[in-house]
């Protein structure tokens, strides 16, 4: 059954059942491709203000905290902190979407993915007080972090209540930063996870980020975490973030991934990517191919879609004779429309390139990125 092996939580009192048997990769000698990747990363950091809004957030309001936090983890900055509306209370964006009754921008004030990105940022810059405030607020609110701003109990449980695994990660990162770990903290930190090997899209992306930051905090990953990263990397073989994180822990070929990020036409060498390169703001949270994808029929009665040929190479296909304005499902596997160009005329911040490059450069240098 599909659920065999899916997301298992183990609460362990006093012992860790997983042997930490996989150390981080050994250093590789500096190379020309490493220099080129570092140079391109620095250029993207400089240019990315082009994609920032008036609050300094570099991604759309609904996902602003997650991706601005990842962006500033690489490039530096304090704009992320603007999303804290009171000690320990955070929003998706400084405008605090989800606080209004109509929920036009986002259905909840905060979500677990936003908090994971925030924790990564706070850990990077050792923000002890911010961690301490989040823990104090979480305990006082029984770990419901949206402060009542959600539409249903399902949403409250699915988005707002901090999961045992994410709470364990919060305590792990906070204590590594300098927060004092009391009895509640020690018990919470003993929760470990095995991620769903069938996770897709943004859920797979968050699980990879989560596994990575836990590995950074603990200095290694166990065999189950290693298997999960391998499965994600093999399934989404052109996802440079998944491959880079997996190889950083297992000693794989990071030079090949670095070369791809330097030379791929998806991330131009002299400017930020736009919707002409790919449609979505942040590519690596989307699967490259989808099964039985639904498309809207154009005014000419046709649907255009793409089939995968090779990395960065898709073949255009067209089906006509359809009813204008209706939806049409193309059966089988086709390229996710997030991965190819669209007409939105939008400049992306390049956070996908930046964070993947950052992880790869860290692995190449044997730094703790």
Secondary structure as a PSIPRED ss2 file (coil, helix, strand):
# PSIPRED VFORMAT (PSIPRED V4.0)

   1 X C   1.000  0.000  0.000
   2 X C   1.000  0.000  0.000
   3 X C   1.000  0.000  0.000
   4 X C   1.000  0.000  0.000
   5 X C   1.000  0.000  0.000
   6 X C   1.000  0.000  0.000
   7 X C   1.000  0.000  0.000
   8 X E   0.000  0.000  1.000
   9 X E   0.000  0.000  1.000
  10 X E   0.000  0.000  1.000
  11 X E   0.000  0.000  1.000
  12 X C   1.000  0.000  0.000
  13 X C   1.000  0.000  0.000
  14 X C   1.000  0.000  0.000
  15 X C   1.000  0.000  0.000
  16 X C   1.000  0.000  0.000
  17 X C   1.000  0.000  0.000
  18 X C   1.000  0.000  0.000
  19 X C   1.000  0.000  0.000
  20 X C   1.000  0.000  0.000
  21 X C   1.000  0.000  0.000
  22 X E   0.000  0.000  1.000
  23 X E   0.000  0.000  1.000
  24 X C   1.000  0.000  0.000
  25 X C   1.000  0.000  0.000
  26 X C   1.000  0.000  0.000
  27 X C   1.000  0.000  0.000
  28 X C   1.000  0.000  0.000
  29 X C   1.000  0.000  0.000
  30 X C   1.000  0.000  0.000
  31 X C   1.000  0.000  0.000
  32 X H   0.000  1.000  0.000
  33 X H   0.000  1.000  0.000
  34 X H   0.000  1.000  0.000
  35 X H   0.000  1.000  0.000
  36 X H   0.000  1.000  0.000
  37 X H   0.000  1.000  0.000
  38 X H   0.000  1.000  0.000
  39 X H   0.000  1.000  0.000
  40 X H   0.000  1.000  0.000
  41 X H   0.000  1.000  0.000
  42 X H   0.000  1.000  0.000
  43 X H   0.000  1.000  0.000
  44 X H   0.000  1.000  0.000
  45 X H   0.000  1.000  0.000
  46 X H   0.000  1.000  0.000
  47 X H   0.000  1.000  0.000
  48 X H   0.000  1.000  0.000
  49 X H   0.000  1.000  0.000
  50 X H   0.000  1.000  0.000
  51 X H   0.000  1.000  0.000
  52 X C   1.000  0.000  0.000
  53 X C   1.000  0.000  0.000
  54 X C   1.000  0.000  0.000
  55 X C   1.000  0.000  0.000
  56 X C   1.000  0.000  0.000
  57 X C   1.000  0.000  0.000
  58 X C   1.000  0.000  0.000
  59 X C   1.000  0.000  0.000
  60 X C   1.000  0.000  0.000
  61 X H   0.000  1.000  0.000
  62 X H   0.000  1.000  0.000
  63 X H   0.000  1.000  0.000
  64 X H   0.000  1.000  0.000
  65 X H   0.000  1.000  0.000
  66 X H   0.000  1.000  0.000
  67 X H   0.000  1.000  0.000
  68 X H   0.000  1.000  0.000
  69 X H   0.000  1.000  0.000
  70 X H   0.000  1.000  0.000
  71 X H   0.000  1.000  0.000
  72 X H   0.000  1.000  0.000
  73 X H   0.000  1.000  0.000
  74 X H   0.000  1.000  0.000
  75 X H   0.000  1.000  0.000
  76 X C   1.000  0.000  0.000
  77 X C   1.000  0.000  0.000
  78 X C   1.000  0.000  0.000
  79 X H   0.000  1.000  0.000
  80 X H   0.000  1.000  0.000
  81 X H   0.000  1.000  0.000
  82 X H   0.000  1.000  0.000
  83 X H   0.000  1.000  0.000
  84 X E   0.000  0.000  1.000
  85 X E   0.000  0.000  1.000
  86 X E   0.000  0.000  1.000
  87 X C   1.000  0.000  0.000
  88 X C   1.000  0.000  0.000
  89 X E   0.000  0.000  1.000
  90 X E   0.000  0.000  1.000
  91 X C   1.000  0.000  0.000
  92 X C   1.000  0.000  0.000
  93 X C   1.000  0.000  0.000
  94 X C   1.000  0.000  0.000
  95 X C   1.000  0.000  0.000
  96 X C   1.000  0.000  0.000
  97 X C   1.000  0.000  0.000
  98 X C   1.000  0.000  0.000
  99 X C   1.000  0.000  0.000
 100 X C   1.000  0.000  0.000
 101 X C   1.000  0.000  0.000
 102 X C   1.000  0.000  0.000
 103 X C   1.000  0.000  0.000
 104 X C   1.000  0.000  0.000
 105 X C   1.000  0.000  0.000
 106 X C   1.000  0.000  0.000
 107 X C   1.000  0.000  0.000
 108 X C   1.000  0.000  0.000
 109 X C   1.000  0.000  0.000
 110 X C   1.000  0.000  0.000
 111 X C   1.000  0.000  0.000
 112 X H   0.000  1.000  0.000
 113 X H   0.000  1.000  0.000
 114 X H   0.000  1.000  0.000
 115 X H   0.000  1.000  0.000
 116 X H   0.000  1.000  0.000
 117 X H   0.000  1.000  0.000
 118 X H   0.000  1.000  0.000
 119 X H   0.000  1.000  0.000
 120 X H   0.000  1.000  0.000
 121 X H   0.000  1.000  0.000
 122 X H   0.000  1.000  0.000
 123 X H   0.000  1.000  0.000
 124 X H   0.000  1.000  0.000
 125 X C   1.000  0.000  0.000
 126 X C   1.000  0.000  0.000
 127 X C   1.000  0.000  0.000
 128 X H   0.000  1.000  0.000
 129 X H   0.000  1.000  0.000
 130 X H   0.000  1.000  0.000
 131 X H   0.000  1.000  0.000
 132 X H   0.000  1.000  0.000
 133 X H   0.000  1.000  0.000
 134 X H   0.000  1.000  0.000
 135 X H   0.000  1.000  0.000
 136 X H   0.000  1.000  0.000
 137 X H   0.000  1.000  0.000
 138 X H   0.000  1.000  0.000
 139 X H   0.000  1.000  0.000
 140 X H   0.000  1.000  0.000
 141 X C   1.000  0.000  0.000
 142 X C   1.000  0.000  0.000
 143 X C   1.000  0.000  0.000
 144 X E   0.000  0.000  1.000
 145 X C   1.000  0.000  0.000
 146 X C   1.000  0.000  0.000
 147 X C   1.000  0.000  0.000
 148 X C   1.000  0.000  0.000
 149 X C   1.000  0.000  0.000
 150 X C   1.000  0.000  0.000
 151 X C   1.000  0.000  0.000
 152 X C   1.000  0.000  0.000
 153 X H   0.000  1.000  0.000
 154 X H   0.000  1.000  0.000
 155 X H   0.000  1.000  0.000
 156 X H   0.000  1.000  0.000
 157 X H   0.000  1.000  0.000
 158 X H   0.000  1.000  0.000
 159 X H   0.000  1.000  0.000
 160 X H   0.000  1.000  0.000
 161 X E   0.000  0.000  1.000
 162 X C   1.000  0.000  0.000
 163 X C   1.000  0.000  0.000
 164 X H   0.000  1.000  0.000
 165 X H   0.000  1.000  0.000
 166 X H   0.000  1.000  0.000
 167 X H   0.000  1.000  0.000
 168 X H   0.000  1.000  0.000
 169 X H   0.000  1.000  0.000
 170 X H   0.000  1.000  0.000
 171 X H   0.000  1.000  0.000
 172 X H   0.000  1.000  0.000
 173 X H   0.000  1.000  0.000
 174 X H   0.000  1.000  0.000
 175 X H   0.000  1.000  0.000
 176 X H   0.000  1.000  0.000
 177 X H   0.000  1.000  0.000
 178 X C   1.000  0.000  0.000
 179 X C   1.000  0.000  0.000
 180 X C   1.000  0.000  0.000
 181 X C   1.000  0.000  0.000
 182 X C   1.000  0.000  0.000
 183 X H   0.000  1.000  0.000
 184 X H   0.000  1.000  0.000
 185 X H   0.000  1.000  0.000
 186 X H   0.000  1.000  0.000
 187 X H   0.000  1.000  0.000
 188 X H   0.000  1.000  0.000
 189 X H   0.000  1.000  0.000
 190 X C   1.000  0.000  0.000
 191 X E   0.000  0.000  1.000
 192 X E   0.000  0.000  1.000
 193 X E   0.000  0.000  1.000
 194 X E   0.000  0.000  1.000
 195 X C   1.000  0.000  0.000
 196 X C   1.000  0.000  0.000
 197 X C   1.000  0.000  0.000
 198 X C   1.000  0.000  0.000
 199 X C   1.000  0.000  0.000
 200 X C   1.000  0.000  0.000
 201 X H   0.000  1.000  0.000
 202 X H   0.000  1.000  0.000
 203 X H   0.000  1.000  0.000
 204 X H   0.000  1.000  0.000
 205 X H   0.000  1.000  0.000
 206 X H   0.000  1.000  0.000
 207 X H   0.000  1.000  0.000
 208 X H   0.000  1.000  0.000
 209 X H   0.000  1.000  0.000
 210 X H   0.000  1.000  0.000
 211 X H   0.000  1.000  0.000
 212 X H   0.000  1.000  0.000
 213 X H   0.000  1.000  0.000
 214 X H   0.000  1.000  0.000
 215 X H   0.000  1.000  0.000
 216 X H   0.000  1.000  0.000
 217 X H   0.000  1.000  0.000
 218 X H   0.000  1.000  0.000
 219 X C   1.000  0.000  0.000
 220 X E   0.000  0.000  1.000
 221 X E   0.000  0.000  1.000
 222 X C   1.000  0.000  0.000
 223 X H   0.000  1.000  0.000
 224 X H   0.000  1.000  0.000
 225 X H   0.000  1.000  0.000
 226 X H   0.000  1.000  0.000
 227 X H   0.000  1.000  0.000
 228 X H   0.000  1.000  0.000
 229 X H   0.000  1.000  0.000
 230 X H   0.000  1.000  0.000
 231 X H   0.000  1.000  0.000
 232 X H   0.000  1.000  0.000
 233 X H   0.000  1.000  0.000
 234 X H   0.000  1.000  0.000
 235 X H   0.000  1.000  0.000
 236 X C   1.000  0.000  0.000
 237 X C   1.000  0.000  0.000
 238 X C   1.000  0.000  0.000
 239 X C   1.000  0.000  0.000
 240 X H   0.000  1.000  0.000
 241 X H   0.000  1.000  0.000
 242 X H   0.000  1.000  0.000
 243 X H   0.000  1.000  0.000
 244 X H   0.000  1.000  0.000
 245 X H   0.000  1.000  0.000
 246 X H   0.000  1.000  0.000
 247 X H   0.000  1.000  0.000
 248 X H   0.000  1.000  0.000
 249 X H   0.000  1.000  0.000
 250 X H   0.000  1.000  0.000
 251 X C   1.000  0.000  0.000
 252 X C   1.000  0.000  0.000
 253 X C   1.000  0.000  0.000
 254 X H   0.000  1.000  0.000
 255 X H   0.000  1.000  0.000
 256 X H   0.000  1.000  0.000
 257 X H   0.000  1.000  0.000
 258 X H   0.000  1.000  0.000
 259 X H   0.000  1.000  0.000
 260 X H   0.000  1.000  0.000
 261 X H   0.000  1.000  0.000
 262 X H   0.000  1.000  0.000
 263 X H   0.000  1.000  0.000
 264 X C   1.000  0.000  0.000
 265 X C   1.000  0.000  0.000
 266 X C   1.000  0.000  0.000
 267 X C   1.000  0.000  0.000
 268 X C   1.000  0.000  0.000
 269 X C   1.000  0.000  0.000
 270 X C   1.000  0.000  0.000
 271 X C   1.000  0.000  0.000
 272 X C   1.000  0.000  0.000
 273 X C   1.000  0.000  0.000
 274 X E   0.000  0.000  1.000
 275 X C   1.000  0.000  0.000
 276 X C   1.000  0.000  0.000
 277 X C   1.000  0.000  0.000
 278 X C   1.000  0.000  0.000
 279 X C   1.000  0.000  0.000
 280 X C   1.000  0.000  0.000
 281 X C   1.000  0.000  0.000
 282 X C   1.000  0.000  0.000
 283 X H   0.000  1.000  0.000
 284 X H   0.000  1.000  0.000
 285 X H   0.000  1.000  0.000
 286 X C   1.000  0.000  0.000
 287 X C   1.000  0.000  0.000
 288 X C   1.000  0.000  0.000
 289 X E   0.000  0.000  1.000
 290 X E   0.000  0.000  1.000
 291 X E   0.000  0.000  1.000
 292 X E   0.000  0.000  1.000
 293 X E   0.000  0.000  1.000
 294 X E   0.000  0.000  1.000
 295 X E   0.000  0.000  1.000
 296 X E   0.000  0.000  1.000
 297 X C   1.000  0.000  0.000
 298 X C   1.000  0.000  0.000
 299 X C   1.000  0.000  0.000
 300 X C   1.000  0.000  0.000
 301 X C   1.000  0.000  0.000
 302 X C   1.000  0.000  0.000
 303 X E   0.000  0.000  1.000
 304 X E   0.000  0.000  1.000
 305 X E   0.000  0.000  1.000
 306 X E   0.000  0.000  1.000
 307 X E   0.000  0.000  1.000
 308 X E   0.000  0.000  1.000
 309 X E   0.000  0.000  1.000
 310 X E   0.000  0.000  1.000
 311 X C   1.000  0.000  0.000
 312 X C   1.000  0.000  0.000
 313 X E   0.000  0.000  1.000
 314 X E   0.000  0.000  1.000
 315 X E   0.000  0.000  1.000
 316 X E   0.000  0.000  1.000
 317 X E   0.000  0.000  1.000
 318 X E   0.000  0.000  1.000
 319 X E   0.000  0.000  1.000
 320 X C   1.000  0.000  0.000
 321 X C   1.000  0.000  0.000
 322 X C   1.000  0.000  0.000
 323 X C   1.000  0.000  0.000
 324 X C   1.000  0.000  0.000
 325 X C   1.000  0.000  0.000
 326 X C   1.000  0.000  0.000
 327 X E   0.000  0.000  1.000
 328 X E   0.000  0.000  1.000
 329 X E   0.000  0.000  1.000
 330 X E   0.000  0.000  1.000
 331 X E   0.000  0.000  1.000
 332 X E   0.000  0.000  1.000
 333 X E   0.000  0.000  1.000
 334 X E   0.000  0.000  1.000
 335 X E   0.000  0.000  1.000
 336 X C   1.000  0.000  0.000
 337 X H   0.000  1.000  0.000
 338 X H   0.000  1.000  0.000
 339 X H   0.000  1.000  0.000
 340 X C   1.000  0.000  0.000
 341 X C   1.000  0.000  0.000
 342 X C   1.000  0.000  0.000
 343 X C   1.000  0.000  0.000
 344 X C   1.000  0.000  0.000
 345 X C   1.000  0.000  0.000
 346 X C   1.000  0.000  0.000
 347 X E   0.000  0.000  1.000
 348 X C   1.000  0.000  0.000
 349 X C   1.000  0.000  0.000
 350 X C   1.000  0.000  0.000
 351 X H   0.000  1.000  0.000
 352 X H   0.000  1.000  0.000
 353 X H   0.000  1.000  0.000
 354 X H   0.000  1.000  0.000
 355 X H   0.000  1.000  0.000
 356 X H   0.000  1.000  0.000
 357 X H   0.000  1.000  0.000
 358 X H   0.000  1.000  0.000
 359 X H   0.000  1.000  0.000
 360 X H   0.000  1.000  0.000
 361 X H   0.000  1.000  0.000
 362 X H   0.000  1.000  0.000
 363 X H   0.000  1.000  0.000
 364 X H   0.000  1.000  0.000
 365 X H   0.000  1.000  0.000
 366 X C   1.000  0.000  0.000
 367 X C   1.000  0.000  0.000
 368 X C   1.000  0.000  0.000
 369 X C   1.000  0.000  0.000
